[in-house]
């Protein structure tokens, strides 16, 4: 017998927001998650009074005022601005590529001088029809920026040489001819004061939840307990991998507490040299302007996905996208199952995009999203 209107598999942003809107509409929901905590990838652990982003840096940004107002009505956000640095063989460069970057590279002081340097390198390369990621990047920003700031980081991130990666992965590269280190162009940006757990706690405070609960361990039971299912896990797993398995990249985190108050002076530092095994170091306290006597850092090591590892990044190449299309067609014929989130849609999303998707699905169900 169905006890709930909706069974929501996964307690990340998509599932939590859908549950919140459904509960406001008077629906009875159950949220289950196989992890030992709620919140999906935005979950934070408190270490030495610092909110540690357990599954990698999560920096909220959006130009959608409705989304920004929604999250700030849940809990207020601070004024954090993402201004990452790149470390290449001990030299530091500002990101995204801007006049500070170009001054460090070439000593140029005006936008016109920077444009001339980039255009000269593009002309020398003479690439009119990029056949791979390397050629695409060089055709956009020239060889020097590519070799210092793109090549090593990208090959570590994807586990493949840039000449083996498709050009469409880098459709464009953000290049600014201003002295602006703000990584995002969005109107709104920040971190929830007190950490992301506050958002999830409020979204799910009136909804029944169960952690350490695997949908697939007793699938028949869970499918019978609700009239509808909201599924935020892997779409291919839901359909028993009948067309084959979709591929992902995963990340391993090496998180340590250091007995100093400031390790690197910035929340995010990318390491773009291929000989450095990690892609970046996150210093978590800087997301909330912490002044604790100790600090916590996380080194990120991308790797090939293996059974049992977290599926972080969909590998959206031609082969996998074609495979996903088959699963999507099956999903569209399952009227009582709503698929969403990164894994359900096999698509990399930023947080604001997940919220927009959750709003859209809630609206389709007739829920008020305002």
C-alpha positions in Angstrom: 0.0 0.0 0.0 1.3 3.5 -0.9 1.9 5.5 2.3 3.5 8.5 0.7 2.7 10.8 -2.2 6.4 11.0 -3.2 9.4 8.9 -2.4 12.5 11.0 -3.0 15.7 9.1 -3.6 18.6 11.4 -2.8 18.7 14.3 -0.4 20.8 16.7 -2.4 19.6 20.1 -3.6 17.2 18.8 -6.2 15.5 16.2 -3.9 15.4 18.5 -0.9 13.9 21.4 -2.8 11.3 19.2 -4.5 10.4 17.8 -1.0 10.1 21.3 0.4 7.7 22.4 -2.3 5.7 19.2 -2.2 5.4 19.5 1.6 4.2 23.1 1.2 1.6 21.8 -1.2 0.3 19.4 1.5 2.0 16.3 0.0 3.4 13.5 2.2 7.0 12.8 1.3 9.8 10.4 2.3 13.4 11.2 1.5 15.9 8.4 1.6 19.7 8.6 1.1 22.3 5.9 1.0 25.0 8.2 2.6 25.2 8.6 6.4 24.1 12.2 6.1 21.6 14.5 4.3 22.5 17.1 1.8 24.2 15.2 -1.1 27.4 16.9 -2.3 26.7 20.2 -0.5 27.1 18.6 2.9 29.6 20.2 5.2 31.6 18.8 8.2 32.5 21.0 11.1 36.2 20.7 11.9 37.8 23.1 14.3 34.8 25.4 13.9 35.3 25.5 10.1 32.6 24.3 7.7 34.5 21.9 5.5 32.9 21.3 2.0 33.3 17.5 2.1 32.7 16.9 -1.6 34.6 19.8 -3.0 34.2 23.6 -3.1 30.6 24.8 -3.5 30.3 28.5 -4.3 26.8 29.7 -5.0 26.3 32.1 -7.9 23.4 33.0 -10.1 21.8 35.8 -12.1 18.3 34.5 -11.4 16.9 36.8 -8.7 14.1 34.3 -7.9 16.6 31.7 -7.1 18.8 34.1 -5.1 15.8 35.4 -3.1 14.7 31.8 -2.4 18.0 30.6 -0.9 18.5 33.8 1.1 15.0 33.4 2.5 16.0 29.9 3.7 19.2 31.3 5.3 21.3 34.5 4.7 24.4 34.3 2.5 27.6 36.2 3.0 29.5 38.3 0.4 32.2 35.8 -0.6 33.6 36.4 -4.1 35.4 33.6 -5.9 38.8 34.8 -7.0 40.9 31.7 -7.6 44.6 31.6 -8.3 46.7 29.3 -10.5 50.0 28.0 -9.3 52.3 27.0 -12.1 55.7 25.8 -11.0 55.7 28.2 -8.1 54.4 31.3 -10.0 50.9 32.6 -9.1 48.5 33.8 -11.8 45.0 35.3 -11.3 41.9 33.6 -12.7 39.9 33.9 -14.8 42.2 35.2 -17.5 42.3 39.0 -17.0 44.6 42.0 -17.1 46.3 40.8 -13.9 47.1 37.5 -15.6 48.4 39.1 -18.8 50.5 41.6 -16.8 52.1 38.6 -14.9 52.7 36.7 -18.2 53.9 39.5 -20.5 54.2 42.7 -18.5 51.5 44.3 -20.6 49.6 47.2 -19.0 46.8 48.0 -21.4 44.0 45.9 -22.9 45.2 46.7 -26.4 48.7 45.3 -25.6 47.1 42.2 -24.2 44.9 41.7 -27.2 47.9 42.1 -29.5 49.8 39.4 -27.6 46.9 36.9 -27.8 46.1 37.7 -31.4 49.7 37.3 -32.4 49.9 33.8 -30.8 46.6 32.8 -32.4 47.9 34.0 -35.8 51.1 32.0 -35.4 49.2 28.9 -34.5 47.0 29.3 -37.6 44.2 27.0 -36.4 41.0 27.6 -38.2 39.2 24.3 -37.6 40.1 22.9 -34.1 40.0 19.1 -34.1 40.6 18.6 -30.4 40.7 20.5 -27.1 44.3 21.5 -27.4 43.7 23.1 -30.8 40.5 24.7 -29.6 42.2 26.3 -26.6 45.1 27.6 -28.6 42.8 29.0 -31.2 41.0 31.0 -28.4 43.8 32.3 -26.2 47.1 31.3 -27.8 49.8 28.8 -26.9 51.4 30.4 -23.8 48.2 30.7 -21.8 47.3 27.2 -22.9 50.5 25.6 -21.9 50.8 27.4 -18.5 47.2 27.6 -17.3 45.1 25.0 -19.2 47.0 22.0 -20.4 48.2 20.4 -17.2 45.0 21.1 -15.2 42.8 19.8 -18.0 44.7 16.6 -18.5 44.6 15.9 -14.8 40.9 16.7 -14.6 40.0 14.4 -17.5 42.8 11.8 -17.2 43.4 12.1 -21.0 45.8 14.2 -23.1 44.2 17.4 -24.5 44.9 16.1 -28.0 42.6 13.2 -27.2 39.7 15.3 -25.8 37.0 16.7 -28.1 37.1 20.4 -28.9 33.6 21.0 -27.6 34.6 20.6 -24.0 36.1 24.1 -24.2 33.5 25.9 -26.3 34.8 29.2 -25.0 37.3 30.5 -22.4 36.5 33.5 -20.2 39.0 36.3 -21.2 38.6 39.7 -19.6 40.5 42.8 -20.6 39.9 44.4 -17.2 41.7 44.0 -13.8 38.8 41.9 -12.4 39.5 38.7 -10.5 35.9 37.7 -9.9 35.6 34.3 -11.5 31.8 34.5 -12.1 29.9 37.0 -14.1 26.6 36.4 -12.2 24.7 39.2 -10.4 24.7 37.3 -7.1 27.3 35.3 -5.3 28.1 34.0 -1.8 28.2 31.2 0.7 25.4 30.5 3.3 26.4 31.9 6.6 27.0 28.9 8.9 27.4 26.5 6.0 25.2 24.6 3.5 23.8 22.2 6.1 21.6 25.0 7.3 19.8 25.0 3.9 19.2 21.3 3.9 18.1 21.2 7.5 15.4 23.9 6.9 14.3 22.4 3.5 13.7 19.0 5.1 12.7 19.9 8.6 9.0 18.9 8.1 9.7 15.9 5.9 10.4 12.3 7.0 14.0 11.3 6.1 16.0 8.1 6.3 19.8 8.0 5.8 22.0 5.0 5.2 19.1 3.6 3.1 19.9 2.2 -0.3 16.9 2.2 -2.7 18.3 -0.7 -4.7 18.8 -2.9 -1.6 15.0 -3.3 -1.4 13.7 -1.7 -4.6 10.4 -3.5 -4.6 9.5 -2.3 -1.2 10.5 1.3 -1.9 8.6 1.4 -5.2 5.4 0.3 -3.4 5.6 2.8 -0.6 4.7 5.9 -2.7 2.5 6.9 -5.6 5.4 8.7 -7.3 9.2 8.5 -7.2 11.7 11.4 -7.5 14.9 9.7 -8.5 18.2 11.7 -8.3 20.6 8.7 -8.5 22.2 7.4 -11.7 19.7 7.0 -14.5 21.4 4.0 -16.0 21.4 2.2 -12.6 17.6 2.8 -12.3 17.2 1.0 -15.6 19.5 -1.8 -14.6 22.2 -0.8 -17.0 20.4 -2.5 -19.8 22.1 -0.4 -22.5 25.5 -0.3 -20.7 27.0 1.9 -18.0 27.5 5.6 -18.4 30.9 6.9 -17.6 32.0 9.4 -15.0 35.1 11.1 -13.5 35.5 11.0 -9.8 37.6 13.0 -7.3 39.5 11.8 -4.2 39.9 14.4 -1.4 42.9 14.5 0.9 41.7 16.7 3.8 44.0 17.7 6.7 43.9 20.0 9.6 47.0 22.3 9.9 48.1 24.0 13.0 48.3 27.5 11.5 45.7 30.2 11.0 46.2 30.7 7.2 47.8 28.2 4.9 47.5 29.8 1.4 45.6 33.1 1.8 42.9 32.2 -0.6 39.9 29.7 -0.8 40.9 28.2 -4.1 44.4 27.7 -5.7 44.6 25.6 -8.9 47.8 23.7 -9.7 48.2 23.7 -13.4 51.5 21.8 -13.7 51.0 18.2 -14.8 53.7 17.0 -12.5 51.7 18.1 -9.4 49.3 15.2 -8.8 46.3 17.2 -7.5 44.3 19.9 -9.4 43.7 22.3 -6.6 43.9 23.0 -2.9 40.8 24.4 -1.1 41.2 26.2 2.2 37.7 26.1 3.6 37.8 28.8 6.3 38.2 31.5 3.6 34.7 30.8 2.3 33.3 32.3 5.5 36.1 34.7 6.4 37.1 32.5 9.4 39.6 33.6 12.0 40.1 30.2 13.7 43.5 29.4 15.1 43.8 26.4 12.9 42.9 25.8 9.2 41.6 22.9 7.1 42.7 22.2 3.5 41.6 19.7 0.9 43.7 18.5 -2.0 41.7 17.2 -5.0 42.9 14.3 -7.0 40.7 13.5 -10.1 40.6 9.9 -11.2 38.8 7.4 -13.3 35.5 6.3 -11.9 35.4 2.7 -10.5 32.6 0.7 -8.9 31.9 2.1 -5.4 33.5 5.5 -6.1 31.4 8.7 -6.1 30.2 9.7 -9.5 31.0 13.4 -9.7 31.4 14.4 -13.3 29.4 13.0 -16.2 31.7 12.2 -19.1 29.6 14.0 -21.7 31.4 12.9 -24.8 29.6 11.7 -28.0 29.5 8.0 -26.9 28.1 8.7 -23.4 25.6 11.3 -24.6 24.3 8.8 -27.2 23.9 6.2 -24.5 22.2 8.7 -22.2 19.7 9.5 -24.9 18.5 5.9 -24.8 18.0 6.0 -21.1 16.3 9.4 -21.4 13.7 8.0 -23.8 12.9 5.3 -21.3 12.7 7.8 -18.5 10.2 9.9 -20.5 7.9 6.9 -20.6 7.9 6.5 -16.8 5.2 8.9 -15.8 5.3 8.1 -12.1 9.1 8.6 -11.9 10.7 12.1 -12.0 14.4 12.1 -12.8 16.6 15.0 -11.7 19.9 16.3 -10.5 23.4 15.7 -12.0 23.1 11.9 -12.0 19.4 11.7 -13.0 20.0 14.0 -16.0 23.6 12.9 -16.7 24.6 16.6 -16.8 27.0 18.8 -14.9 25.0 21.4 -13.1 25.9 24.4 -10.9 23.8 24.7 -7.8 21.5 27.5 -9.1 20.8 25.3 -12.2 19.8 22.4 -10.0 17.4 24.7 -8.1 15.9 26.0 -11.4 15.4 22.3 -12.5 13.7 21.4 -9.2 11.4 24.5 -9.5 10.4 23.4 -13.0 9.6 19.8 -11.9 7.7 21.1 -8.9 5.7 23.5 -11.1 4.9 20.6 -13.5 3.4 18.8 -10.4 1.2 21.8 -9.8 3.2 23.1 -6.8 3.5 26.8 -6.1 7.2 27.7 -6.6 7.1 31.3 -5.4 
